[in-house]
Amino acid sequence: MRAIGSEIKRFGAELVLIGNGTPEQGADFDRKDRLPFRLLVDPELVGYKAAELKRSLLAGFRPRTMLRFFNALRGGYRGHGIRGNPYQLGGVFLILPSGDVRYSRVSSELGDEPAAADVLTSLEEWATGLANSATT
């Protein structure tokens, strides 16, 4: 999602990463990775549970997960160790100002992210609808 951060801002939206580590781990992660968006932490997994995100002991050992990991290493990414709950999987959500969820994708394994185009399309459809309703 990092790659589409500027596109998200173009629609007047904000990209926010929610990690499951402690505030100290979040600050360390943010400092080392120089995130171009806001980072929040949820060490009690309240949001993860509310969003019904999955946990998996084996998620890191699936062939696709290992391939993603090696591709990331080949691309220059160097992790900074495990922070938070390593078994907690994530998701991507487009939450409207009204609190309604416009788009959601729950990860089924580590590194399972939606195509950036899918997120941008959903955001664009929302923004277009908002603009159309403002002109009528």
MODELLER restraints for C-alpha pairs under 7 A, 6 or more apart:
rsr = mdl.restraints
at = mdl.atoms
rsr.add(forms.Gaussian(group=physical.xy_distance, feature=features.Distance(at['CA:1:A'], at['CA:116:A']), mean=6.50, stdev=0.5))
rsr.add(forms.Gaussian(group=physical.xy_distance, feature=features.Distance(at['CA:4:A'], at['CA:116:A']), mean=6.85, stdev=0.5))
rsr.add(forms.Gaussian(group=physical.xy_distance, feature=features.Distance(at['CA:5:A'], at['CA:15:A']), mean=6.34, stdev=0.5))
rsr.add(forms.Gaussian(group=physical.xy_distance, feature=features.Distance(at['CA:8:A'], at['CA:14:A']), mean=6.37, stdev=0.5))
rsr.add(forms.Gaussian(group=physical.xy_distance, feature=features.Distance(at['CA:8:A'], at['CA:15:A']), mean=6.87, stdev=0.5))
rsr.add(forms.Gaussian(group=physical.xy_distance, feature=features.Distance(at['CA:11:A'], at['CA:127:A']), mean=6.68, stdev=0.5))
rsr.add(forms.Gaussian(group=physical.xy_distance, feature=features.Distance(at['CA:15:A'], at['CA:37:A']), mean=5.96, stdev=0.5))
rsr.add(forms.Gaussian(group=physical.xy_distance, feature=features.Distance(at['CA:15:A'], at['CA:38:A']), mean=6.96, stdev=0.5))
rsr.add(forms.Gaussian(group=physical.xy_distance, feature=features.Distance(at['CA:16:A'], at['CA:37:A']), mean=6.03, stdev=0.5))
rsr.add(forms.Gaussian(group=physical.xy_distance, feature=features.Distance(at['CA:16:A'], at['CA:38:A']), mean=4.98, stdev=0.5))
rsr.add(forms.Gaussian(group=physical.xy_distance, feature=features.Distance(at['CA:16:A'], at['CA:39:A']), mean=5.86, stdev=0.5))
rsr.add(forms.Gaussian(group=physical.xy_distance, feature=features.Distance(at['CA:17:A'], at['CA:38:A']), mean=6.32, stdev=0.5))
rsr.add(forms.Gaussian(group=physical.xy_distance, feature=features.Distance(at['CA:17:A'], at['CA:39:A']), mean=4.82, stdev=0.5))
rsr.add(forms.Gaussian(group=physical.xy_distance, feature=features.Distance(at['CA:17:A'], at['CA:40:A']), mean=6.19, stdev=0.5))
rsr.add(forms.Gaussian(group=physical.xy_distance, feature=features.Distance(at['CA:18:A'], at['CA:39:A']), mean=5.85, stdev=0.5))
rsr.add(forms.Gaussian(group=physical.xy_distance, feature=features.Distance(at['CA:18:A'], at['CA:40:A']), mean=4.73, stdev=0.5))
rsr.add(forms.Gaussian(group=physical.xy_distance, feature=features.Distance(at['CA:18:A'], at['CA:41:A']), mean=5.26, stdev=0.5))
rsr.add(forms.Gaussian(group=physical.xy_distance, feature=features.Distance(at['CA:18:A'], at['CA:42:A']), mean=6.69, stdev=0.5))
rsr.add(forms.Gaussian(group=physical.xy_distance, feature=features.Distance(at['CA:19:A'], at['CA:40:A']), mean=6.28, stdev=0.5))
rsr.add(forms.Gaussian(group=physical.xy_distance, feature=features.Distance(at['CA:19:A'], at['CA:41:A']), mean=4.68, stdev=0.5))
rsr.add(forms.Gaussian(group=physical.xy_distance, feature=features.Distance(at['CA:19:A'], at['CA:42:A']), mean=6.06, stdev=0.5))
rsr.add(forms.Gaussian(group=physical.xy_distance, feature=features.Distance(at['CA:20:A'], at['CA:41:A']), mean=5.49, stdev=0.5))
rsr.add(forms.Gaussian(group=physical.xy_distance, feature=features.Distance(at['CA:20:A'], at['CA:42:A']), mean=4.77, stdev=0.5))
rsr.add(forms.Gaussian(group=physical.xy_distance, feature=features.Distance(at['CA:20:A'], at['CA:43:A']), mean=4.63, stdev=0.5))
rsr.add(forms.Gaussian(group=physical.xy_distance, feature=features.Distance(at['CA:20:A'], at['CA:45:A']), mean=6.30, stdev=0.5))
rsr.add(forms.Gaussian(group=physical.xy_distance, feature=features.Distance(at['CA:20:A'], at['CA:84:A']), mean=5.07, stdev=0.5))
rsr.add(forms.Gaussian(group=physical.xy_distance, feature=features.Distance(at['CA:20:A'], at['CA:85:A']), mean=6.37, stdev=0.5))
rsr.add(forms.Gaussian(group=physical.xy_distance, feature=features.Distance(at['CA:21:A'], at['CA:41:A']), mean=6.08, stdev=0.5))
rsr.add(forms.Gaussian(group=physical.xy_distance, feature=features.Distance(at['CA:21:A'], at['CA:42:A']), mean=6.64, stdev=0.5))
rsr.add(forms.Gaussian(group=physical.xy_distance, feature=features.Distance(at['CA:21:A'], at['CA:43:A']), mean=5.03, stdev=0.5))
rsr.add(forms.Gaussian(group=physical.xy_distance, feature=features.Distance(at['CA:21:A'], at['CA:83:A']), mean=5.54, stdev=0.5))
rsr.add(forms.Gaussian(group=physical.xy_distance, feature=features.Distance(at['CA:21:A'], at['CA:84:A']), mean=3.63, stdev=0.5))
rsr.add(forms.Gaussian(group=physical.xy_distance, feature=features.Distance(at['CA:21:A'], at['CA:85:A']), mean=6.88, stdev=0.5))
rsr.add(forms.Gaussian(group=physical.xy_distance, feature=features.Distance(at['CA:22:A'], at['CA:41:A']), mean=6.45, stdev=0.5))
rsr.add(forms.Gaussian(group=physical.xy_distance, feature=features.Distance(at['CA:22:A'], at['CA:43:A']), mean=5.47, stdev=0.5))
rsr.add(forms.Gaussian(group=physical.xy_distance, feature=features.Distance(at['CA:22:A'], at['CA:84:A']), mean=6.78, stdev=0.5))
rsr.add(forms.Gaussian(group=physical.xy_distance, feature=features.Distance(at['CA:23:A'], at['CA:41:A']), mean=6.12, stdev=0.5))
rsr.add(forms.Gaussian(group=physical.xy_distance, feature=features.Distance(at['CA:25:A'], at['CA:83:A']), mean=6.39, stdev=0.5))
rsr.add(forms.Gaussian(group=physical.xy_distance, feature=features.Distance(at['CA:26:A'], at['CA:41:A']), mean=6.40, stdev=0.5))
rsr.add(forms.Gaussian(group=physical.xy_distance, feature=features.Distance(at['CA:43:A'], at['CA:84:A']), mean=6.99, stdev=0.5))
rsr.add(forms.Gaussian(group=physical.xy_distance, feature=features.Distance(at['CA:53:A'], at['CA:89:A']), mean=6.37, stdev=0.5))
rsr.add(forms.Gaussian(group=physical.xy_distance, feature=features.Distance(at['CA:53:A'], at['CA:90:A']), mean=6.21, stdev=0.5))
rsr.add(forms.Gaussian(group=physical.xy_distance, feature=features.Distance(at['CA:53:A'], at['CA:91:A']), mean=6.91, stdev=0.5))
rsr.add(forms.Gaussian(group=physical.xy_distance, feature=features.Distance(at['CA:53:A'], at['CA:106:A']), mean=6.15, stdev=0.5))
rsr.add(forms.Gaussian(group=physical.xy_distance, feature=features.Distance(at['CA:54:A'], at['CA:88:A']), mean=6.41, stdev=0.5))
rsr.add(forms.Gaussian(group=physical.xy_distance, feature=features.Distance(at['CA:54:A'], at['CA:89:A']), mean=5.49, stdev=0.5))
rsr.add(forms.Gaussian(group=physical.xy_distance, feature=features.Distance(at['CA:55:A'], at['CA:87:A']), mean=5.32, stdev=0.5))
rsr.add(forms.Gaussian(group=physical.xy_distance, feature=features.Distance(at['CA:55:A'], at['CA:88:A']), mean=4.47, stdev=0.5))
rsr.add(forms.Gaussian(group=physical.xy_distance, feature=features.Distance(at['CA:55:A'], at['CA:89:A']), mean=5.51, stdev=0.5))
rsr.add(forms.Gaussian(group=physical.xy_distance, feature=features.Distance(at['CA:56:A'], at['CA:87:A']), mean=5.17, stdev=0.5))
rsr.add(forms.Gaussian(group=physical.xy_distance, feature=features.Distance(at['CA:56:A'], at['CA:88:A']), mean=6.63, stdev=0.5))
rsr.add(forms.Gaussian(group=physical.xy_distance, feature=features.Distance(at['CA:57:A'], at['CA:87:A']), mean=5.48, stdev=0.5))
rsr.add(forms.Gaussian(group=physical.xy_distance, feature=features.Distance(at['CA:59:A'], at['CA:109:A']), mean=4.84, stdev=0.5))
rsr.add(forms.Gaussian(group=physical.xy_distance, feature=features.Distance(at['CA:59:A'], at['CA:110:A']), mean=5.81, stdev=0.5))
rsr.add(forms.Gaussian(group=physical.xy_distance, feature=features.Distance(at['CA:60:A'], at['CA:110:A']), mean=5.89, stdev=0.5))
rsr.add(forms.Gaussian(group=physical.xy_distance, feature=features.Distance(at['CA:65:A'], at['CA:109:A']), mean=6.97, stdev=0.5))
rsr.add(forms.Gaussian(group=physical.xy_distance, feature=features.Distance(at['CA:65:A'], at['CA:110:A']), mean=5.92, stdev=0.5))
rsr.add(forms.Gaussian(group=physical.xy_distance, feature=features.Distance(at['CA:65:A'], at['CA:111:A']), mean=6.50, stdev=0.5))
rsr.add(forms.Gaussian(group=physical.xy_distance, feature=features.Distance(at['CA:68:A'], at['CA:111:A']), mean=6.82, stdev=0.5))
rsr.add(forms.Gaussian(group=physical.xy_distance, feature=features.Distance(at['CA:89:A'], at['CA:107:A']), mean=6.01, stdev=0.5))
rsr.add(forms.Gaussian(group=physical.xy_distance, feature=features.Distance(at['CA:89:A'], at['CA:109:A']), mean=6.54, stdev=0.5))
rsr.add(forms.Gaussian(group=physical.xy_distance, feature=features.Distance(at['CA:89:A'], at['CA:110:A']), mean=6.30, stdev=0.5))
rsr.add(forms.Gaussian(group=physical.xy_distance, feature=features.Distance(at['CA:90:A'], at['CA:106:A']), mean=6.42, stdev=0.5))
rsr.add(forms.Gaussian(group=physical.xy_distance, feature=features.Distance(at['CA:90:A'], at['CA:107:A']), mean=5.46, stdev=0.5))
rsr.add(forms.Gaussian(group=physical.xy_distance, feature=features.Distance(at['CA:91:A'], at['CA:105:A']), mean=5.41, stdev=0.5))
rsr.add(forms.Gaussian(group=physical.xy_distance, feature=features.Distance(at['CA:91:A'], at['CA:106:A']), mean=4.31, stdev=0.5))
rsr.add(forms.Gaussian(group=physical.xy_distance, feature=features.Distance(at['CA:91:A'], at['CA:107:A']), mean=5.12, stdev=0.5))
rsr.add(forms.Gaussian(group=physical.xy_distance, feature=features.Distance(at['CA:92:A'], at['CA:104:A']), mean=5.66, stdev=0.5))
rsr.add(forms.Gaussian(group=physical.xy_distance, feature=features.Distance(at['CA:92:A'], at['CA:105:A']), mean=5.23, stdev=0.5))
rsr.add(forms.Gaussian(group=physical.xy_distance, feature=features.Distance(at['CA:92:A'], at['CA:106:A']), mean=6.65, stdev=0.5))
rsr.add(forms.Gaussian(group=physical.xy_distance, feature=features.Distance(at['CA:93:A'], at['CA:101:A']), mean=6.85, stdev=0.5))
rsr.add(forms.Gaussian(group=physical.xy_distance, feature=features.Distance(at['CA:93:A'], at['CA:103:A']), mean=5.46, stdev=0.5))
rsr.add(forms.Gaussian(group=physical.xy_distance, feature=features.Distance(at['CA:93:A'], at['CA:104:A']), mean=4.41, stdev=0.5))
rsr.add(forms.Gaussian(group=physical.xy_distance, feature=features.Distance(at['CA:93:A'], at['CA:105:A']), mean=6.51, stdev=0.5))
rsr.add(forms.Gaussian(group=physical.xy_distance, feature=features.Distance(at['CA:94:A'], at['CA:101:A']), mean=5.83, stdev=0.5))
rsr.add(forms.Gaussian(group=physical.xy_distance, feature=features.Distance(at['CA:94:A'], at['CA:102:A']), mean=5.36, stdev=0.5))
rsr.add(forms.Gaussian(group=physical.xy_distance, feature=features.Distance(at['CA:94:A'], at['CA:103:A']), mean=4.87, stdev=0.5))
rsr.add(forms.Gaussian(group=physical.xy_distance, feature=features.Distance(at['CA:94:A'], at['CA:104:A']), mean=6.46, stdev=0.5))
rsr.add(forms.Gaussian(group=physical.xy_distance, feature=features.Distance(at['CA:95:A'], at['CA:101:A']), mean=4.50, stdev=0.5))
rsr.add(forms.Gaussian(group=physical.xy_distance, feature=features.Distance(at['CA:95:A'], at['CA:102:A']), mean=5.88, stdev=0.5))
rsr.add(forms.Gaussian(group=physical.xy_distance, feature=features.Distance(at['CA:96:A'], at['CA:102:A']), mean=6.55, stdev=0.5))
rsr.add(forms.Gaussian(group=physical.xy_distance, feature=features.Distance(at['CA:103:A'], at['CA:122:A']), mean=6.64, stdev=0.5))
rsr.add(forms.Gaussian(group=physical.xy_distance, feature=features.Distance(at['CA:105:A'], at['CA:114:A']), mean=6.80, stdev=0.5))
rsr.add(forms.Gaussian(group=physical.xy_distance, feature=features.Distance(at['CA:107:A'], at['CA:113:A']), mean=6.50, stdev=0.5))
